């Protein structure tokens, strides 16, 4: 089963929890399974665990889906014979994390801004838990506690909350802080009341110096983030054709064989120099595919051929990729060709040039319409 959380009281008392009521205990040497029995309905996901020392023996708390709260009440909590009991929960929302502060204080967080706290009897099955007002409906996925007046929670859409008073009562004072990010936050910790961090999606790290304002830090991570570089009129640096005219209305292609290069104003064809801006640090493309949609004014005859010339160095060298000839009557065709072997680097993308060329062969002289030239980069 997937494991979702882990917590250690010391080197010989550690618990991990996960899917379908999974609870594992580590005694400093090996891991053993603990069975929560009927206290945990089959299929319940256990999402958070807090290892604590309430009294003479460790008594961990576990939270999970449906608002489930479990506590180990037996003297054998540090062994395979542990006894787990259900604690009456003030919520049916999924609980995602639980943390302990000083003085046996416990706070759990979850879906729809849920925050619950243990207000009494926290070292047994008779513990009393109460719901707290969080002031948010965002799912909270992480919580950290240092004392009864120092808890932090973090979650979806850059949400960070702090409790600074009465955190072990239903009237605890929770307040939000501005993080400057909309990224989902998945973890939060603090070194002191004036030094805290939260982390999350897309390499997000935010830190607080003790005020309600959080600032973003650079994680140094770069990813293959989706980006779109649309062609604009400025990207069409040269438009050359036998008639030196319009984009979609071609004079007849020559009967000569297809060329091996493409130069502005000297070769028949459609020359596109895209020169897209690629962010520094971007990874090399894993795949590049060019798609061309075109048609002819008549059925291609003997020797008619079409190709896409591709350059990764601004037109110094070219690679030819054969294209399908139009269908009967010159019906349009859509052809996609993998051009990764030519455009295999960021430099190649920055200096990419494409040239559509045709030849009428010995058949009827053809004119063509170019409906689309499109490049996808992975």
FIVOZA-697278 format. One line per 10 residues: for each residue z, x, y of N, C-alpha, C. Coordinates in steps of 0.001 Angstrom, whole numbers. Layout:
Z X Y Z X Y Z X Y | ...
//
This chain:
0 834 -1200 0 0 0 0 868 1248 | -574 347 2317 -528 1056 3592 907 1161 4073 | 1287 2340 4580 2591 2541 5201 2419 2481 6712 | 3357 1832 7389 3187 1557 8810 4204 2236 9705 | 5371 2618 9180 6408 3191 10037 7354 4040 9200 | 8011 4987 9864 8969 5861 9201 10090 6184 10177 | 11306 6336 9656 12450 6663 10502 13461 7451 9686 | 14036 8483 10294 15007 9338 9612 16321 9359 10373 | 17407 9201 9624 18735 9371 10221 19128 10843 10196 | 18830 11485 9079 19056 12917 8929 18160 13417 7808
18368 14657 7383 17447 15268 6419 17523 14655 5028 | 18545 13861 4748 18672 13262 3416 18663 11741 3442 | 18362 11161 4583 18288 9706 4693 17089 9328 5557 | 15996 8958 4896 14763 8597 5600 14132 7399 4897 | 13557 6481 5702 12897 5308 5140 11483 5186 5698 | 10575 4717 4854 9219 4378 5259 8935 2967 4758 | 8178 2184 5550 7887 802 5172 6399 538 5316 | 5950 -578 4729 4528 -882 4808 4176 -2254 4292 | 2923 -2379 3863 2368 -3665 3448 3058 -4211 2212 | 3062 -5546 2093 3557 -6254 910 4973 -5823 526
5874 -5822 1528 7310 -5576 1306 7630 -4175 803 | 6753 -3215 1084 6989 -1848 617 8113 -1187 1417 | 9114 -655 698 10178 150 1299 10366 1387 434 | 10273 2561 1037 10470 3822 323 11631 4573 966 | 12409 5271 113 13557 6059 592 13390 7515 181 | 13709 8419 1109 13643 9861 855 15042 10449 952 | 15460 11144 -115 16816 11688 -172 16881 13178 160 | 15806 13706 701 15748 15127 1013 14949 15914 5 | 14696 15282 -1152 13940 15945 -2218 12735 15131 -2658 | 12920 13838 -2849 11834 13009 -3366 11937 11595 -2793
10824 10843 -2931 10750 9462 -2466 10928 8509 -3646 | 11696 7431 -3431 11838 6380 -4433 11620 5027 -3763 | 11197 4064 -4563 10937 2727 -4049 12214 1907 -4055 | 12415 1130 -2987 13523 185 -2923 12951 -1226 -2914 | 13562 -2120 -3656 13050 -3479 -3805 13872 -4441 -2955 | 13277 -5012 -1892 14047 -5944 -1066 14268 -7290 -1726 | 13609 -7532 -2866 13825 -8759 -3612 13437 -10003 -2848 | 14169 -11107 -3079 13803 -12388 -2441 13973 -12378 -921 | 14624 -11362 -380 14780 -11292 1075 13442 -11104 1773 | 12440 -10600 1040 11122 -10355 1631 10077 -11145 857
9534 -12219 1446 8503 -13006 742 7282 -12154 407 | 6715 -12374 -757 5549 -11610 -1198 4439 -11683 -163 | 3789 -10550 78 2697 -10478 1024 3121 -10157 2439 | 4421 -10099 2690 4902 -9802 4043 4616 -8352 4398 | 4102 -8139 5592 3879 -6781 6084 5124 -6315 6820 | 5690 -5194 6389 6830 -4589 7073 6277 -3559 8040 | 6589 -3727 9322 5907 -2968 10365 6776 -1951 11085 | 8086 -2081 10991 8951 -1167 11723 10252 -941 10990 | 10848 249 11152 12116 573 10508 12929 1453 11442 | 14236 1220 11472 15162 2043 12254 16288 2483 11339
16431 3780 11124 17483 4331 10286 18725 4562 11151 | 19842 3984 10744 21071 4077 11540 22250 4390 10634 | 23369 4733 11229 24600 4992 10493 25683 4064 11017 | 25621 2796 10604 26630 1826 11003 27776 1912 9998 | 28862 2507 10385 29982 2624 9469 29862 3846 8590 | 30474 3803 7428 30548 5002 6580 29267 5333 5844 | 28290 4409 5794 27058 4682 5061 25866 4221 5881 | 24683 4808 5630 23479 4425 6384 23130 2963 6138 | 22741 2268 7192 22310 883 7064 21072 668 7920 | 19883 893 7355 18637 751 8116 18259 -704 8344
17504 -928 9419 16919 -2228 9722 15410 -2140 9582 | 14801 -3247 9109 13354 -3329 8944 12879 -4643 9555 | 11711 -4621 10251 11132 -5856 10798 9696 -5992 10315 | 9210 -7244 10329 7860 -7451 9822 7228 -8737 10297 | 6181 -9142 9592 5409 -10319 9977 6258 -11579 9863 | 5884 -12584 10689 6612 -13843 10667 8001 -13761 11252 | 8295 -12687 11998 9619 -12536 12597 10682 -12061 11632 | 10291 -11585 10453 11260 -11168 9439 12111 -9996 9926 | 13433 -10090 9691 14363 -8989 9963 15189 -8763 8701 | 15174 -7538 8195 15939 -7160 7012 16942 -6080 7375
18105 -6112 6708 19081 -5044 6855 19602 -4685 5466 | 19840 -3407 5251 20436 -2979 3993 21954 -3130 4122 | 22544 -3965 3270 23965 -4285 3381 24815 -3651 2286 | 24189 -3120 1246 24965 -2578 141 25381 -1138 379 | 26369 -668 -350 26790 738 -216 25755 1712 -751 | 24757 1200 -1468 23757 2078 -2056 22478 2164 -1268 | 22552 2041 63 21333 2041 884 20580 3353 778 | 21258 4414 368 20595 5708 226 20249 5990 -1231 | 19816 4919 -1931 19412 5084 -3323 18521 3950 -3755 | 18002 4013 -4980 17080 2978 -5454 17742 1622 -5665
19089 1578 -5708 19770 311 -5931 20184 -392 -4660 | 19530 -111 -3559 19896 -694 -2276 19802 -2215 -2304 | 20709 -2862 -1592 20698 -4319 -1459 20239 -4690 -57 | 19161 -5471 1 18593 -5868 1293 18842 -7347 1518 | 19188 -7698 2758 19469 -9086 3121 18632 -9494 4322 | 18320 -10791 4359 17589 -11331 5500 18557 -11677 6611 | 18200 -11314 7833 18978 -11673 9011 18254 -12812 9716 | 19008 -13807 10179 18385 -14923 10875 17702 -14423 12132 | 16404 -14712 12218 15612 -14200 13327 15395 -15280 14382 | 15408 -14903 15661 15179 -15887 16723 13696 -16146 17013
12784 -15576 16185 11357 -15742 16431 10591 -15834 15123 | 9454 -16507 15180 8533 -16508 14043 7297 -15673 14351 | 7253 -15072 15539 6150 -14165 15865 6272 -12891 15058 | 5129 -12256 14768 5159 -10991 14046 5927 -9955 14850 | 6828 -9243 14186 7539 -8125 14804 6863 -6832 14362 | 6629 -5938 15292 5821 -4752 15019 6609 -3453 15010 | 7781 -3426 15653 8544 -2173 15732 9993 -2492 16057 | 10891 -1595 15657 12312 -1742 15937 12881 -367 16245 | 13834 -310 17160 14446 963 17541 15928 752 17784 | 16705 1819 17601 18145 1791 17810 18509 2667 18987
19477 2201 19760 20039 3013 20821 21449 3424 20447 | 22252 3760 21417 23635 4122 21152 24460 2861 20871 | 25652 3044 20300 26601 1943 20084 26045 830 19215 | 25246 1201 18217 24703 227 17266 23769 -798 17913 | 23180 -452 19054 22265 -1368 19721 20898 -1313 19063 | 20262 -2484 18892 18949 -2581 18251 18055 -3506 19050 | 16785 -3112 19205 15778 -3934 19864 14516 -3909 19019 | 13913 -5083 18805 12635 -5177 18098 11628 -5860 19005 | 10335 -5496 18853 9265 -6055 19684 8145 -6552 18790 | 7235 -7359 19386 6148 -7884 18570 5097 -8629 19350
4459 -9571 18662 3327 -10303 19211 3747 -11178 20380 | 2774 -11434 21293 2962 -12346 22426 4136 -11962 23306 | 4376 -10666 23449 5445 -10195 24319 6843 -10400 23770 | 6951 -10607 22469 8255 -10875 21859 9176 -9662 21939 | 10418 -9892 22401 11481 -8889 22344 12737 -9590 21856 | 13362 -9044 20817 14622 -9586 20308 15627 -8447 20215 | 16915 -8778 20316 17957 -7761 20291 19124 -8230 19440 | 19816 -7282 18834 21016 -7594 18063 22200 -7638 19020 | 22887 -8789 19019 23981 -8975 19976 25366 -8896 19343 | 25435 -8789 18006 26736 -8703 17372 26627 -8585 15876
27614 -7940 15252 27641 -7802 13794 26454 -7043 13246 | 25988 -6058 14003 24721 -5410 13652 24802 -4542 12405 | 25975 -4383 11829 26078 -3555 10633 26169 -4395 9364 | 25622 -5621 9375 25671 -6435 8172 24722 -7594 8213 | 24740 -8355 7111 23847 -9486 6988 24188 -10626 7919 | 25363 -10588 8520 25739 -11639 9452 25406 -11318 10886 | 24555 -10342 11103 24194 -9930 12467 23592 -11089 13247 | 23838 -11081 14542 23287 -12098 15432 22204 -11476 16294 | 21017 -12086 16258 19896 -11609 17063 19517 -12692 18060 | 19077 -12280 19244 18687 -13221 20287 17366 -12794 20902
16582 -13790 21335 15322 -13513 22018 15594 -13138 23468 | 14753 -12248 24006 14887 -11796 25379 13620 -12142 26150 | 13746 -12307 27446 12592 -12577 28295 11915 -11258 28642 | 10639 -11104 28226 9927 -9848 28471 9068 -9891 29713 | 8671 -11109 30122 7809 -11229 31279 6355 -10938 31000 | 5969 -10828 29716 4575 -10554 29364 4218 -11313 28103 | 2930 -11578 27925 2439 -12169 26674 1643 -11156 25869 | 1573 -9916 26343 837 -8874 25624 1585 -8498 24350 | 839 -8215 23288 1463 -7741 22058 2094 -6378 22299 | 3363 -6255 21920 4091 -5000 22056 4126 -4320 20691
3681 -3074 20645 3554 -2394 19356 4492 -1228 19164 | 5305 -900 20179 6189 263 20065 7422 38 20927 | 8549 590 20463 9795 496 21218 10603 1760 20958 | 11334 2198 21975 12161 3401 21853 13473 3160 22592 | 14580 3576 21980 15881 3370 22601 16724 4626 22616 | 17438 4822 23725 18365 5948 23831 19806 5483 23986 | 19995 4331 24640 21335 3799 24834 21224 2303 25068 | 22370 1646 25249 22347 205 25455 21716 -162 26789 | 21505 810 27658 20869 547 28956 19615 1384 29136 | 18972 1731 28040 17788 2589 28166 16855 2360 26988
16019 1306 27079 15019 1013 26068 13652 940 26746 | 12616 1367 26026 11242 1281 26496 10403 548 25445 | 9435 -244 25890 8493 -913 24997 7091 -723 25549 | 6100 -624 24661 4712 -427 25081 3800 -1246 24186 | 2615 -1599 24740 1714 -2413 23940 334 -2559 24526 | -264 -3725 24293 -1664 -3971 24619 -1908 -3920 26121 | -3155 -3535 26456 -3643 -3555 27842 -2801 -2707 28780 | -2302 -1583 28275 -1554 -660 29126 -164 -1131 29494 | 371 -2087 28739 1684 -2641 29073 2808 -1674 28727 | 3692 -1416 29691 4920 -662 29464 6066 -1419 30127
7158 -1635 29374 8342 -2326 29875 9556 -1433 29682 | 10533 -1593 30568 11787 -853 30417 12959 -1800 30615 | 14015 -1592 29821 15246 -2355 29953 16313 -1421 30504 | 16900 -1810 31592 17864 -926 32258 19260 -1518 32353 | 19457 -2730 31821 20789 -3335 31876 20922 -4394 30790 | 22081 -4453 30153 22410 -5494 29169 21365 -5604 28078 | 20892 -4463 27575 19832 -4478 26569 20317 -4965 25209 | 21627 -5147 25049 22148 -5674 23784 22585 -7124 23931 | 22044 -7814 24943 22313 -9236 25127 21015 -9959 25425 | 21036 -11271 25265 19836 -12055 25539 19436 -11977 27006
20394 -11632 27872 20096 -11559 29288 19653 -10196 29745 | 19190 -9351 28824 18751 -8017 29195 17678 -8038 30263 | 17728 -7061 31139 16791 -7005 32263 15617 -6110 31926 | 14446 -6719 31640 13224 -5982 31343 12276 -6072 32537 | 11672 -4963 32863 10732 -4933 33983 9517 -4111 33596 | 8354 -4504 34123 7120 -3787 33828 6837 -2710 34843 | 6067 -1730 34422 5640 -663 35309 4134 -537 35294 | 3558 -70 36385 2114 99 36467 1704 1403 35794 | 812 1296 34796 369 2494 34072 -1004 2965 34522 | -1740 2124 35227 -3067 2522 35691 -4104 2575 34595
-3828 1974 33435 -4790 1968 32339 -4786 604 31672 | -5932 221 31127 -6034 -1017 30357 -6094 -731 28865 | -5937 545 28483 -5980 922 27065 -4748 387 26342 | -4930 -29 25093 -3796 -443 24277 -2913 765 23983 | -1605 598 24163 -652 1674 23909 37 1423 22578 | 173 2478 21773 663 2317 20406 1951 3076 20134 | 2381 3923 21054 3599 4688 20830 4280 4997 22143 | 5624 5074 22125 6375 5386 23337 7615 6182 22958 | 7962 7158 23779 9167 7949 23540 9678 8466 24870 | 10913 8980 24869 11515 9522 26085 12418 10684 25724
12467 11643 26623 13380 12767 26466 14674 12512 27229 | 14553 11743 28294 15707 11356 29099 15313 10150 29921 | 16210 9656 30744 15894 8493 31565 14852 8802 32624 | 14556 10082 32817 13580 10462 33838 12368 11182 33264 | 12180 11091 31951 11011 11737 31335 10581 10929 30116 | 9494 10166 30263 9021 9299 29181 7511 9380 29067 | 7012 9069 27855 5573 9113 27597 5176 7925 26725 | 3967 7435 26936 3361 6437 26059 1936 6877 25750 | 1475 6590 24539 142 7021 24110 -605 5848 23508 | -1951 5962 23494 -2711 4861 22929 -4177 5137 22754
-4965 4080 22860 -6385 4128 22532 -7141 5093 23430 | -8230 5649 22873 -9162 6511 23606 -8483 7729 24212 | -7478 8270 23505 -6818 9486 23971 -5917 9282 25168 | -5492 8044 25416 -4681 7752 26595 -3266 8300 26452 | -2794 8988 27488 -1404 9417 27612 -945 9090 29024 | 163 8365 29143 754 8093 30452 2191 8580 30430 | 2682 9015 31571 4034 9563 31665 4740 9007 32882 | 6067 8948 32776 6878 8441 33879 7996 9426 34170 | 8263 9613 35434 9357 10483 35846 10619 9728 36154 | 10698 8486 35701 11909 7721 35917 11724 6538 36840
10604 6444 37530 10329 5297 38393 9511 4277 37622 | 9158 3180 38300 8356 2148 37650 6891 2520 37585 | 6518 3635 38188 5120 4051 38218 4856 5093 37142 | 3798 4843 36376 3383 5768 35340 2073 6406 35779 | 1867 7650 35400 632 8347 35740 -56 8811 34469 | -1378 8878 34523 -2133 9306 33355 -2207 10825 33278 | -2094 11337 32067 -2253 12757 31806 -3507 12969 30971 | -4111 14132 31105 -5279 14456 30301 -4835 14867 28901 | -5407 14213 27902 -5097 14566 26518 -6010 15665 25998 | -7060 15984 26760 -8001 17005 26309 -8937 16523 25231
-8888 15218 24930 -9737 14678 23870 -11024 14143 24465 | -12136 14436 23813 -13421 13855 24191 -14010 13204 22967 | -14614 12063 23153 -15171 11333 22026 -16604 10949 22261 | -17217 10421 21222 -18596 9959 21334 -18576 8542 21902 | -18252 8450 23183 -18156 7139 23819 -19544 6549 24036 | -19698 5250 23767 -21004 4625 24008 -21392 4739 25478 | -22628 5042 25730 -23122 5138 27103 -24560 4652 27139 | -24925 4024 28233 -26280 3516 28414 -26899 4179 29631 | -28112 4690 29462 -28839 5324 30550 -30156 4580 30737 | -30169 3542 31566 -31399 2752 31718 -32460 3514 32493
-33707 3302 32091 -34812 3884 32843 -34960 3174 34180 | -35189 3936 35203 -35486 3381 36519 -36873 3848 36931 | -37342 3333 38061 -38682 3720 38513 -38759 5227 38740 | -37645 5844 39115 -37654 7287 39337 -37803 8091 38073 | -37491 7472 36914 -37628 8186 35651 -39085 8298 35220 | -39945 7438 35734 -41367 7493 35399 -42032 8474 36350 | -41857 9766 36011 -42316 10798 36942 -43836 10887 37010 | -44513 10582 35921 -45966 10679 35911 -46534 9558 35062 | -47589 8935 35542 -48263 7892 34792 -49749 8235 34789 | -50201 8847 33688 -51601 9273 33663 -52353 8534 32569
-53602 8204 32828 -54428 7481 31878 -55883 7726 32234 | -56808 7390 31347 -58222 7606 31678 -58617 6950 32997 | -58005 5811 33287 -58376 5155 34540 -57420 5542 35672 | -56415 6396 35346 -55414 6804 36332 -54831 5602 37049 | -54783 4476 36326 -54382 3245 36983 -53074 2676 36490 | -53133 1443 36034 -51904 699 35788 -51273 1052 34445 | -50037 582 34311 -49242 881 33126 -49728 127 31899 | -50132 -1120 32084 -50440 -1957 30931 -51921 -2228 30732 | -52775 -1717 31585 -54198 -2001 31445 -54954 -679 31349 | -55375 -333 30141 -55973 971 29896 -57498 909 29876
-58131 1924 30455 -59567 2125 30217 -59718 2626 28785 | -60929 2623 28242 -61105 2998 26832 -60558 4394 26527 | -59917 4491 25349 -59474 5798 24875 -60701 6625 24485 | -60615 7923 24614 -61738 8774 24191 -61885 8731 22679 | -63049 9142 22218 -63277 9171 20778 -62780 10458 20146 | -62358 11432 20977 -61921 12739 20463 -60619 12619 19676 | -60359 13664 18891 -59121 13717 18121 -57922 13746 19061 | -56777 13329 18533 -55552 13315 19325 -55181 14726 19759 | -54567 14827 20917 -54193 16123 21452 -52896 16657 20871 | -52539 17862 21298 -51308 18511 20840 -50329 18715 21991
-50712 18283 23180 -49842 18419 24342 -50159 17313 25326 | -49367 17222 26367 -49567 16173 27352 -49229 16733 28725 | -50172 16649 29633 -49973 17171 30978 -50318 16100 31997 | -49577 16083 33066 -49785 15073 34094 -51183 15185 34685 | -51916 14078 34675 -53196 14007 35353 -54364 14608 34616 | -54151 15267 33475 -55250 15919 32772 -55499 15331 31391 | -54486 14744 30777 -54634 14177 29441 -54482 12669 29514 | -55318 11952 28788 -55115 10508 28744 -53815 10198 28005 | -53052 9312 28534 -51802 8954 27883 -50781 8490 28892 | -49697 7998 28386 -48582 7562 29217 -47487 8604 29110
-47197 9321 30174 -46208 10391 30170 -44937 9902 30843 | -43812 9983 30123 -42516 9595 30658 -41579 10790 30582 | -41043 11179 31719 -40030 12227 31770 -38728 11559 32172 | -37829 11344 31197 -36638 10534 31448 -35542 11320 32156 | -35275 12560 31712 -34236 13405 32308 -32929 12649 32527 | -32363 12045 31485 -31112 11306 31680 -29938 12245 31961 | -28942 11734 32656 -27729 12508 32922 -26776 12335 31747 | -26428 13427 31081 -25529 13392 29934 -24209 14029 30348 | -23067 13371 30139 -21782 13931 30561 -21495 15269 29894 | -20885 16177 30639 -20503 17471 30081 -19512 17252 28941
-19639 18057 27899 -18753 17928 26750 -19204 16923 25720 | -20318 16259 25982 -20817 15291 25002 -21243 16011 23724 | -20988 15407 22565 -21410 16037 21313 -22923 15988 21160 | -23442 16877 20308 -24879 16866 20033 -25263 15540 19399 | -26441 15024 19704 -26836 13739 19127 -26947 13810 17614 | -26409 12781 16955 -26500 12718 15501 -27819 12103 15060 | -28440 11360 15951 -29720 10738 15635 -30375 10225 16895 | -31687 10385 16997 -32450 9883 18139 -33673 9157 17592 | -33873 7921 18024 -34996 7113 17546 -35763 6572 18750 | -37066 6768 18750 -37926 6223 19806 -38684 5020 19251
-38711 3959 20028 -39421 2746 19639 -40525 2464 20659 | -41722 2200 20163 -42865 1928 21020 -43488 602 20581 | -43776 -264 21550 -44451 -1533 21283 -45764 -1520 22066 | -46879 -1739 21376 -48178 -1643 22042 -49204 -2509 21298 | -50335 -2739 21955 -51406 -3530 21364 -52742 -3029 21901 | -53821 -3424 21241 -55167 -3017 21663 -56007 -4255 21942 | -57118 -4035 22608 -57970 -5163 22975 -58924 -5579 21861 | -58951 -4814 20750 -59845 -5147 19639 -59316 -4488 18378 | -59889 -4855 17249 -59482 -4242 15991 -59865 -2758 16006 | -58934 -1875 15673 -59264 -440 15649 -60324 -161 14589
-61279 724 14933 -62327 1092 13994 -62020 2409 13306 | -63030 2949 12620 -62865 4198 11883 -62445 5327 12823 | -61427 6070 12411 -60999 7235 13171 -60027 6950 14288 | -59776 5674 14575 -58814 5348 15630 -57415 5791 15202 | -56659 6319 16148 -55318 6818 15827 -54448 6801 17082 | -53149 6742 16842 -52190 6744 17946 -51027 7671 17586 | -50389 8238 18605 -49268 9122 18345 -48310 9106 19534 | -47090 9568 19237 -46099 9785 20282 -45781 11274 20288 | -46078 11923 21401 -45707 13324 21569 -44322 13385 22199 | -43470 14239 21642 -42085 14345 22111 -41780 15791 22449
-41145 15976 23599 -40733 17314 24029 -39251 17310 24371 | -38548 18383 23974 -37150 18548 24336 -36953 19630 25378 | -38050 20143 25941 -37938 21209 26940 -38797 20919 28164 | -38900 19650 28506 -39605 19281 29721 -41109 19407 29663 | -41689 19475 28469 -43134 19530 28334 -43704 20887 28003 | -42832 21899 27800 -43342 23226 27427 -43908 23216 26020 | -43210 22528 25119 -43702 22400 23740 -43614 20937 23334 | -44485 20545 22392 -44552 19147 21979 -44571 19038 20462 | -43991 17932 19957 -44065 17588 18536 -44731 16230 18427 | -45731 16127 17533 -46484 14875 17386 -45865 14012 16292
-45691 12727 16588 -45189 11753 15624 -46244 10647 15493 | -46855 10500 14319 -47908 9494 14143 -47371 8079 14355 | -48216 7212 14921 -47884 5819 15135 -48871 4931 14389 | -48423 3764 14024 -49276 2793 13337 -50366 2285 14281 | -51570 2074 13732 -52639 1497 14566 -52406 -3 14700 | -52808 -604 15811 -52653 -2052 15978 -53342 -2822 14863 | -52933 -4067 14688 -53456 -4879 13600 -54792 -5512 13932 | -55186 -6480 13118 -56463 -7175 13282 -56538 -7808 14668 | -57676 -7581 15309 -57836 -8091 16655 -57046 -7320 17689 | -56435 -6224 17272 -55627 -5425 18187 -54217 -5939 18356
-53749 -6756 17381 -52415 -7354 17478 -51353 -6282 17682 | -50333 -6639 18466 -49314 -5649 18826 -48516 -5197 17605 | -48023 -3975 17667 -47172 -3414 16617 -45934 -2814 17270 | -44847 -2818 16519 -43594 -2176 16936 -43312 -1045 15964 | -43229 165 16477 -43045 1342 15621 -41831 2124 16110 | -40931 2432 15176 -39778 3279 15489 -39898 4583 14709 | -39710 5687 15398 -39802 6997 14752 -38554 7794 15069 | -38026 8474 14047 -36862 9340 14233 -37334 10662 14839 | -36820 10979 16022 -37253 12194 16722 -36118 13201 16835 | -35113 13086 15951 -33935 13948 16015 -34279 15416 15842
-35308 15708 15044 -35652 17119 14818 -36113 17793 16102 | -36638 16996 17038 -37069 17553 18323 -35960 17455 19372 | -35276 16307 19403 -34192 16094 20365 -32883 16258 19609 | -32472 17505 19403 -31315 17788 18549 -30126 18345 19321 | -30195 18346 20634 -29111 18915 21432 -28961 18138 22737 | -27849 18356 23430 -27654 17741 24733 -28720 18225 25711 | -29067 19514 25616 -30127 20048 26472 -31442 19340 26205 | -31723 19068 24927 -32944 18362 24584 -32998 16970 25180 | -31827 16291 25208 -31780 14968 25824 -32044 15049 27320 | -31437 16035 27956 -31581 16164 29408 -33035 16478 29792
-33757 17138 28899 -35126 17566 29218 -36169 16848 28376 | -35822 15646 27925 -36711 14892 27055 -37928 14358 27820 | -39088 14453 27182 -40317 13862 27716 -41067 13205 26563 | -41680 12074 26830 -42428 11326 25827 -43840 11083 26344 | -44803 11089 25428 -46187 10839 25825 -46864 10005 24742 | -47354 8826 25120 -48087 7955 24218 -49572 8256 24353 | -50229 8528 23228 -51650 8855 23249 -52397 8056 22183 | -53686 7832 22462 -54532 7146 21502 -55923 7756 21437 | -56617 7394 20398 -58001 7834 20208 -58792 6679 19606 | -59985 6398 20140 -60812 5302 19626 -61604 5695 18397
-61710 6992 18086 -62501 7413 16949 -63954 7017 17114 | -64590 6691 15996 -66008 6318 16055 -66205 4816 16153 | -65107 4090 16251 -65212 2639 16322 -65360 2158 17757 | -65084 892 17948 -65178 284 19272 -64221 971 20238 | -64673 1362 21435 -63755 1934 22425 -62614 961 22721 | -61405 1479 22666 -60221 627 22771 -59486 836 24098 | -58980 -262 24618 -57968 -162 25673 -56666 -716 25101 | -55539 -237 25608 -54244 -643 25060 -53295 -1087 26161 | -52349 -1898 25764 -51239 -2284 26628 -49948 -1753 26007 | -49163 -1068 26801 -47879 -524 26345 -46793 -1476 26829
-46154 -2180 25901 -45153 -3179 26277 -43751 -2598 26384 | -43454 -1559 25609 -42097 -1025 25614 -42078 394 25069 | -41343 1258 25738 -40980 2573 25194 -39468 2659 25328 | -38773 2785 24206 -37314 2699 24203 -36740 3808 23321 | -35657 4435 23773 -35028 5516 23001 -33565 5165 22749 | -33149 5232 21475 -31748 5046 21093 -31171 6384 20682 | -29957 6678 21172 -29290 7945 20857 -27940 7633 20226 | -27688 8218 19052 -26406 8091 18382 -25622 9375 18659
//
